[in-house]
Amino acid sequence: MKRRSVEPIYSMCVQPSFIIGTYNEDRSYNFAPITWVSATCEGDSYMLVISMFGSKKTKQNVIRDGKFSANLVNTSMLPLMDYFGTKHSVDKKVEEPVYGVGHGEVLEVPTLDESPWVYECEVARSVETGDSTTFFCPIRNIQMDENLICEDTFDVDLTVLDPVIYSGRYHSLGKMLGRIGDFRAKHTAGSAERNSFSYKQKL
Ligand SMILES: Cc1cc2nc3c(=O)[nH]c(=O)nc-3n(C[C@H](O)[C@H](O)[C@H](O)COP(=O)(O)O)c2cc1C
C-alpha cells in the first residue's frame, strides 16, 4: 500500500461512543459524551480507561466523587449524544430532549434508560497530561439489555448492540465478521496470493 505522511496533530482515530453519567454537588445528574475510551486490566480487575480535557463538569464530578456510569451510545441515541455534547454552546434555543434516568445497581451513579450497555466505574488512579486527565477505572458492574442474547459478556454481536463509532464523524457498524482465529487460514492464503502477485510483477 502506498501511503503519504501527514502532520501528527488531532486526526481520525476510531473511538467508541459513551455518555458519561455523574452527579453534581447538589446531587442533580449530569451527562456528557466522551469518546476517548478504552480498556485495560490490573490482576482480575477489568478497567475502563477514559480521558477528559479541560475543566468540564463531568471531569470535576469524576475527580470529586470517584465514580461514574459509562452509557454505550447506539445509533438511536445520537440525538441525545449531540444534545449533551453541545448543551453548553451558544445555541441555547435547543430544547432538552426527553430521556429517562436510572441508577447504578452497585455504585451510586446516574444511568441513561436508553443505553443497552452500561458500565458502573470507580476511579482507581489518574494520570495528567497537560490539560487532560486519564482515569483508570475498575468496572464494578455491567448493566446489559436483558434482551441481548450472548454466551458471555465477551461474545456480543455488536451489530445487535448497534454502537456509534466516532472518528471526527459519527458512524455505525457494518457486518459482524467472525471470531478470533476465523481469518488465519484466509490471511495465509491471501498473503501467499499477494506475494506471488507482487513477485510476478517484479519479474
Ligand atoms: C462526539 C463527542 C465526543 C467527545 N469526546 C470527548 C472526550 O473524549 N473527552 C472530553 O474531555 N470531552 C469530549 N467531548 C466534549 C464534551 O462532551 C463536552 O465538552 C460536554 O459539553 C461536557 O459537558 P459537561 O460540562 O456537562 O461535562 C466530546 C463531545 C462530543 C460531541
Ligand as a Chemical Component Dictionary entry (heavy atoms), coordinates in Angstrom:
data_LIG
# 
_chem_comp.id                   LIG 
_chem_comp.type                 NON-POLYMER 
_chem_comp.pdbx_formal_charge   0 
_chem_comp.three_letter_code    LIG 
# 
loop_
_chem_comp_atom.comp_id 
_chem_comp_atom.atom_id 
_chem_comp_atom.alt_atom_id 
_chem_comp_atom.type_symbol 
_chem_comp_atom.charge 
_chem_comp_atom.model_Cartn_x 
_chem_comp_atom.model_Cartn_y 
_chem_comp_atom.model_Cartn_z 
_chem_comp_atom.pdbx_ordinal 
LIG C1  C1  C 0 -18.712 13.277 19.846 1  
LIG C2  C2  C 0 -18.105 13.927 21.044 2  
LIG C3  C3  C 0 -17.046 13.325 21.690 3  
LIG C4  C4  C 0 -16.443 13.925 22.805 4  
LIG N1  N1  N 0 -15.403 13.298 23.419 5  
LIG C5  C5  C 0 -14.795 13.892 24.475 6  
LIG C6  C6  C 0 -13.719 13.237 25.132 7  
LIG O1  O1  O 0 -13.321 12.113 24.791 8  
LIG N2  N2  N 0 -13.132 13.879 26.181 9  
LIG C7  C7  C 0 -13.556 15.112 26.619 10 
LIG O2  O2  O 0 -12.960 15.658 27.557 11 
LIG N3  N3  N 0 -14.605 15.741 26.025 12 
LIG C8  C8  C 0 -15.245 15.165 24.975 13 
LIG N4  N4  N 0 -16.303 15.772 24.366 14 
LIG C9  C9  C 0 -16.730 17.095 24.853 15 
LIG C10 C10 C 0 -17.756 17.043 25.988 16 
LIG O3  O3  O 0 -18.765 16.110 25.769 17 
LIG C11 C11 C 0 -18.408 18.436 26.099 18 
LIG O4  O4  O 0 -17.400 19.348 26.466 19 
LIG C12 C12 C 0 -19.549 18.489 27.079 20 
LIG O5  O5  O 0 -20.319 19.646 26.829 21 
LIG C13 C13 C 0 -19.096 18.495 28.525 22 
LIG O6  O6  O 0 -20.237 18.593 29.342 23 
LIG P1  P1  P 0 -20.132 18.845 30.916 24 
LIG O7  O7  O 0 -19.539 20.221 31.099 25 
LIG O8  O8  O 0 -21.541 18.719 31.404 26 
LIG O9  O9  O 0 -19.226 17.797 31.468 27 
LIG C14 C14 C 0 -16.929 15.182 23.269 28 
LIG C15 C15 C 0 -18.028 15.770 22.631 29 
LIG C16 C16 C 0 -18.606 15.146 21.542 30 
LIG C17 C17 C 0 -19.783 15.817 20.862 31 
# 
loop_
_chem_comp_bond.comp_id 
_chem_comp_bond.atom_id_1 
_chem_comp_bond.atom_id_2 
_chem_comp_bond.value_order 
_chem_comp_bond.pdbx_ordinal 
LIG C1  C2  SING 1  
LIG C2  C3  SING 2  
LIG C2  C16 DOUB 3  
LIG C3  C4  DOUB 4  
LIG C4  N1  SING 5  
LIG C4  C14 SING 6  
LIG N1  C5  DOUB 7  
LIG C5  C6  SING 8  
LIG C5  C8  SING 9  
LIG C6  O1  DOUB 10 
LIG C6  N2  SING 11 
LIG N2  C7  SING 12 
LIG C7  O2  DOUB 13 
LIG C7  N3  SING 14 
LIG N3  C8  DOUB 15 
LIG C8  N4  SING 16 
LIG N4  C9  SING 17 
LIG N4  C14 SING 18 
LIG C9  C10 SING 19 
LIG C10 O3  SING 20 
LIG C10 C11 SING 21 
LIG C11 O4  SING 22 
LIG C11 C12 SING 23 
LIG C12 O5  SING 24 
LIG C12 C13 SING 25 
LIG C13 O6  SING 26 
LIG O6  P1  SING 27 
LIG P1  O7  DOUB 28 
LIG P1  O8  SING 29 
LIG P1  O9  SING 30 
LIG C14 C15 DOUB 31 
LIG C15 C16 SING 32 
LIG C16 C17 SING 33 
# 
